[in-house]
Amino acid sequence: MSATKKGNYYKKKTKLYYELLGYTVQLTEFTCGMVIKGRAIYRKIDIFGADGIAMNGKEIIFWNSKATEIGSKGLSWHKSTGKTEFEKYPFPASVKRQLVLWEPRKKPVIVELA
């Protein structure tokens, strides 16, 4: 499976995960393209560093999903990269930021990023 297909699969899986918890969810990643020297180039962009937003009337969560073998690089590495991306934006303290890590055939590991 290509990296793009794998990423799309886990984004959809994360969206369903939050919906089953009662959240209204919107994916926030989009693709923009341009033609350079007759060749189409596409780039994926996450709005505010998030793959999606989930809200339920009590809280708003910006989330980023990752398909990973947590043991391969360690949980702290994934937390660090996720936190670095979210720190680029001035989120208010009331907004949650979560990293959703999926290992094959397991429940997701939810990491709260402050």
C-alpha distance (Angstrom), angle and dihedral (degrees) to the residues before:
residue distance angle dihedral
M1 . . .
S2 3.80 . .
A3 3.79 120.8 .
T4 3.82 90.1 -112.8
K5 3.81 93.5 52.6
K6 3.79 90.8 45.6
G7 3.81 91.7 50.4
N8 3.82 92.3 47.6
Y9 3.81 90.8 48.8
Y10 3.81 92.8 53.8
K11 3.82 93.0 43.6
K12 3.81 89.5 55.5
K13 3.80 90.6 44.1
T14 3.81 90.6 52.0
K15 3.81 91.4 47.8
L16 3.81 89.8 53.4
Y17 3.83 90.3 46.0
Y18 3.82 92.0 57.6
E19 3.81 92.5 42.1
L20 3.81 90.1 54.8
L21 3.82 87.3 53.4
G22 3.83 88.6 56.6
Y23 3.79 101.0 -99.4
T24 3.79 127.9 135.8
V25 3.80 104.8 -127.0
Q26 3.79 135.3 -162.7
L27 3.80 125.9 -176.8
T28 3.80 111.3 -130.2
E29 3.77 103.7 -169.3
F30 3.78 118.5 105.3
T31 3.78 136.1 179.0
C32 3.77 123.7 -131.1
G33 3.74 124.5 -171.6
M34 3.75 139.9 -164.2
V35 3.76 136.6 178.4
I36 3.80 117.8 -120.2
K37 3.80 119.3 -178.6
G38 3.80 90.5 -16.2
R39 3.80 93.7 -52.1
A40 3.81 125.0 111.8
I41 3.80 114.1 -126.5
Y42 3.80 120.2 -168.4
R43 3.78 128.0 -164.9
K44 3.80 129.0 -172.9
I45 3.79 116.5 -138.6
D46 3.81 126.6 -167.5
I47 3.80 115.2 -147.6
F48 3.83 107.0 -123.2
G49 3.81 89.2 -10.9
A50 3.82 92.8 -65.9
D51 3.79 132.8 120.5
G52 3.79 89.2 -154.1
I53 3.79 149.3 -9.6
A54 3.81 124.3 -127.1
M55 3.81 125.1 -169.8
N56 3.77 136.2 170.1
G57 3.82 107.8 178.0
K58 3.82 92.2 -88.3
E59 3.78 102.7 57.2
I60 3.78 144.3 10.0
I61 3.80 119.1 -139.8
F62 3.79 125.5 -167.3
W63 3.80 105.6 -160.3
N64 3.75 138.7 -173.0
S65 3.79 120.4 -163.6
K66 3.77 125.7 -149.4
A67 3.78 130.2 -170.9
T68 3.75 104.4 -146.2
E69 3.72 152.5 142.1
I70 3.80 96.1 -120.0
G71 3.78 91.9 -158.9
S72 3.80 93.3 56.1
K73 3.82 95.7 71.5
G74 3.78 102.2 3.9
L75 3.77 131.4 -108.3
S76 3.81 92.7 -94.8
W77 3.83 91.4 59.5
H78 3.82 91.9 53.2
K79 3.81 91.2 46.4
S80 3.79 90.8 50.3
T81 3.81 95.1 50.9
G82 3.80 92.6 44.8
K83 3.79 92.5 48.1
T84 3.81 92.0 48.2
E85 3.80 91.0 56.1
F86 3.82 94.6 48.8
E87 3.83 92.4 45.4
K88 3.81 89.4 67.7
Y89 3.83 88.9 75.9
P90 3.84 132.2 60.7
F91 3.81 100.0 -119.2
P92 3.81 115.4 178.1
A93 3.81 115.5 -119.2
S94 3.82 90.7 -110.4
V95 3.83 92.4 65.0
K96 3.78 116.9 84.9
R97 3.78 122.2 -140.4
Q98 3.78 117.3 -159.3
L99 3.75 135.6 -177.0
V100 3.82 112.0 -150.6
L101 3.80 111.4 -156.7
W102 3.79 118.2 -165.9
E103 3.77 121.5 -163.4
P104 3.81 116.2 -170.5
R105 3.82 112.7 -81.0
K106 3.83 94.2 -3.7
K107 3.79 137.5 105.0
P108 3.80 114.3 -96.0
V109 3.78 122.9 -91.1
I110 3.81 108.2 -132.9
V111 3.80 114.7 -152.6
E112 3.80 118.2 -167.0
L113 3.79 110.4 -143.7
A114 3.79 116.8 -156.5
